[in-house]
Amino acid sequence: MKKNKELFLCSLAVVLVLLFPLASPLSDEGKALMTIKASFSNVANVLLDWNEAHNDDFCSWRGVICDNVSLAVVALNLSNLNLGGEISPAIGDLKNLQSMYA
């Protein structure tokens, strides 16, 4: 009986970890994207999903295109978003960036 309870608790712990992954700090690419966002004006209603609450899920952010295997940012499509300001030098921190559309 005790062994079944221990097995159940271990199984439950594994399921909880898989269902609710621990929040991780934003990766270097995520930080670079947040710095790039901060350099623009008029982002209030356009880049709402670019936030730290999404943690490392920046591949799902509007205009961010990632490699399917490495999940590195390979392109940014910021065209037709009416963003003002200058592009931050943090763009250089996106080491795998191949193209940008603005």
N, C-alpha and C positions, 0 to 999 in steps of 0.2 A: 504494500500500500504506500509506504514512504517513497519507494523508488518511482512509482507512478506519479506521485505528486511532484517529485523533483524533475522528472522528465517533462511533465506538463509545464512547470514554471520555466524551464529552459526553453521549451518550444515557444511559449508565450513571449519570452524576452526576445527571441530571434524574430518572431513575427512583428513585434512592436518596433524593433530597430529597422526592419525592412519597410514597414508602413510609414514610419515617422522618422526619417533620417535626421540626424543632428544637424542643426544649422551650422554651416561652415562660413568662415569669413570670405569676402569677395576675393576672387583670384586676381592675379596681376592684370589680366585682360579686362576683367570686370571693373577694376579700379581705374584702368585707363579709359574705359568707356564712360565711367561716371565723371572723370575729369574733362573728357571731350564734351559731354553734355553740359557741364558747368560753364564751358566757354561760349556756349550759344545763348542767345536771347530768344524769347518767344517759344520756350519749350513746355510751358505749363500744360497745354492740352495736346501736345504732339508726342512727346516722349514720356508719357505717364508710366509706361512699363519699364523704363530704364530706372530702376531703383534697387537699393540694397536688399529689399524684402525678397526679391527673386533670387538672392544669393548667386550661385554660379550658373543660373539658368539664363544667362545673357544670350544664348543662341536663339531664344524665343522672343527677344526684344525686337521691337519694330525696327526694321532696316538693317538688322545684324544678320549676316550670313556666315555660317560656320561650316567647316569641313566636317563631313559626316563621320569620319573615323577619329580624327584627333580632337574634334570639337573646338579647334582654334578659329578665331575670327579671320575669315579670308576676304570678306567684302563688307562694305557699308553702303547702304542705299538710303541717302538722306534727301533725295530729290523730291521736289514738290512739297516740302514741309515748311517752307517760308521761315527757315531758321536764320537768325541774324548773328553777327559776331564773327570771330575768327576761329579757325580750327586750331585746337590746342596742340602744342608740340607732343602731347601725350599720344598722339596718333602714331608716333614712332615706337611706342611700347607694344603695339599690335604687330608682333614680329612676323606673322604669317599673312598680313594684309596684302592682297594682290590688286584690289581695285576699290575705288570709292566713287560714288555717284552723289553729287551735291547739286 
